[in-house]
Amino acid sequence: MSDLENKKCLPCEGGLIPFDISEIHKYQKKVDGWDIAKDENKIFFLFKKFKFENFIKSQNFVIDVGKISEEEGHHPDISFGWGYAEIKITTHAIKGLSENDFILAAKIDKAINV
């Protein structure tokens, strides 16, 4: 993995410039399997779909992601159901991606691989 999983998300109240596409691609190489997309407002976000054997495993994963998110003070959008969970991460305060988003993605990946 990368050094990102050892970093801590920093509080973001806005005022920062979101990553441009070259910075996004540089950081994307540090997280495995996360896609980059834009929403209807053209705001970049990270997205990944996880697959599980059943509903309980999906639910437990979402609970773990919730704990990580609270520890980091950075909260993704999460949807889940039988055998899957989808995570969408962006920094709402700056309407784009920051290092925090990639830190959270790396920590989520680490949790699932433990």
C-alpha positions, 0 to 999 in steps of 0.5 A: 500500500502507500504511506497514505494509510499512516497519515491522518485526515486534516480538518477542512473547512474550505478555503483550499483549492481542490486537486487538479486532474494531474494531482488526482491521477498522482494520488490515484496511483497510491490507492488500489481499485478506486475510480475517479468520476464527476457528479452532476455538478462536475465535482470529482469524487473517488468511488469503489464497489466492494463485493461480499458473500452476504448481507451481514458481511456487507453490513459489518464492512459498512460499520467498520468504514463508519468507525474509520470515518469517525476517527478521521473526521471525514465521512463518505457517502455509503450505500450497501445491500446484500453482497455489496457496498459502494463508497463515494468520497469527496471533500464537500467543503472544497467541492473536489478531491484533497489528500484527505479523500485518498487517506480515507480510501487507503484506510478503508482498503487496509481495513478490508485487507486485514 
